[in-house]
Amino acid sequence: MLRFKLWLPLLPMFLLAAALVLSAPAHAKGTKAYPKNTYVLQVNGLACPYCAYGLEKQFAHQSGVIKTDINIVKGVAIVHVRPGTRFSDTQLKQFVYDAGFALRKVVQRPGRGHS
């Protein structure tokens, strides 16, 4: 009985924590919603900030590109483009290759969502 009395004040905190965990949306891997006018690319070879800068610079030279965000840990490049800007898979592959990397997959294209 004494042990129960010691844990009783903590019960609301445990219930709140459990409610928060259970109410959090469950996202499947790779289903993150990205902005509409973006290309989301999985890139092999991103290992350091200097590498990421090289890829950002490559995309900055392309017409219609606003900015590029790189997640080194996930190996993902998010290329923000002006509405109506379109690149073929061949062009994207070449841009990434010219920066010294390999394009693994195009996850999302502007206006079409996940591939």
N, C-alpha and C positions, 0 to 999 in steps of 0.2 A: 504494500500500500504506500509506503514511503517513497519508493522509486516512482510510482505513478504520479505522486504529487510534485515531484521534482520536474517531470517531463510535461506536465499539464500546461504550464505557462508557455512552453515552446510549441505546443500543438497548432495554434493559429499560424505561426510562421511556416511550419511544415506544410500545412494545408494550402497556404498561399503559394509557396514554391511549387507544389505539385500542380496547382491550378494553372500557374504560368507555363510550366513545362508542357502540360497537356493541351493548352489552348494555343501554343505557338504553331504557326502553319508548318506543315511538313512539306519540304521542298525536295523533289527528286534531284539527283545530281544533274547539273547542266540545264535546269529549267528556270534559271534566274531570268527575270524580265529585264531586258536592256532597252534603252531609248530606241524610238522608232527608226531614226535615220542613222543607224550604225551598222558597221560590219563587225562581227565578233569572230575572231580568228584564233584557232589553237595553233601555236607555233612551237616547233622543236628548237632547242638550243639557247633559249633565253636563260642566262645564268647570272647576270650582274646588271647594275644600273647603267653601266657604260654600254652594254649590249642593247638594253632597252632604248637608250638614247639614239643609237644607230638606226633602229627600226622606226622610231618616232620621226627622225629626220628624213628617212626615206619616204614615209607617207606625207610629210609636210610639203614635199616637192610636187605632190600630185594635185591636179586641179580638182577643186570641190571638197578637199579635206579640210575640216575645221580644226580638229585636234585628234591626238591619239593617246589613249591611256593604256598602260602596260601593267599587267600583274605578273611579275617574274615568277612568283611561287606557283601559280596555276598555269603559267605558259600561255597566257591569253592576251591578245591585243584587241582593244576596242577602238575602232576607227570611226570617229564622228564625221559625217559628211553633210553637205548642204542637200536640201530636198532635190530630188531628181538626179543626183550623182550616182552613177552606176559603174561598177567594175566587173569584168568577167572573172571567172575562176582563174583563167590563164594570166590575166593581168595581176590579180592578187598574189598568185604564186610567184610571178616574176618580181614584184615589189619586195616580197619577203626574201626571196632568193638573193636579190641585189643587195639586201642589207646583211646577208650572210647567214640566213636561217632557212628552215624548211617549213612550209605551210603543211600542217597536218590535216586541218579540217576547217571549213567555213561553217561556223555554228549558226550564224544569223546574217541575213542580208537586209538592207533597208526595205521597209514595207512588206516584207514576206515573212518576217519572224524566223523561228528556228528552222534549220534545214533538216 
